[in-house]
């Protein structure tokens, strides 16, 4: 499924029209510091590379939009992950988008568990992942590109959708 609609959001493939919005949102240290692979500073070239990679991972990476504006990114390439521009923090967008992606994922008969995680201190992400049905699955040290060093990372796993996840066909 390339496009997913929820009551408030549209999750859709990234396009070249998203480059400026991605660059603006991702070039915020408070966003980048919580992510493994996001560099800081974040350039327009980084955003163009991200959009190109999104085409390769069609159906596994989505831009999160609300009222046609870009909010962030969500995907399940290697691991489940998401990020939002700081203007969109605290509005439930990550949880709503996550529920939709997880519901679609587990609608597939051959769905495998999803893995995710968060860096120590990222309490917001921990709460979102717990709401989405992820549970603790260990700890690791993972590289944080924005900080240029390895940090304590809490690994999580989701083996089924949360009870309140609904298939997009029911929205």
Secondary structure by P-SEA (a helix, b strand, c coil): ccccccccbbbbcccccaaaaaaaaaccaaaaaacccccccccaaaaaaaaaaaaaacccbbbbbccccccccccccccccccccccccccaaaaaaaaaaaaaaacccccccccccccccaaaaaaaaaaacccccbbbbbbbcccccccbbbbbbbccccccccccccc
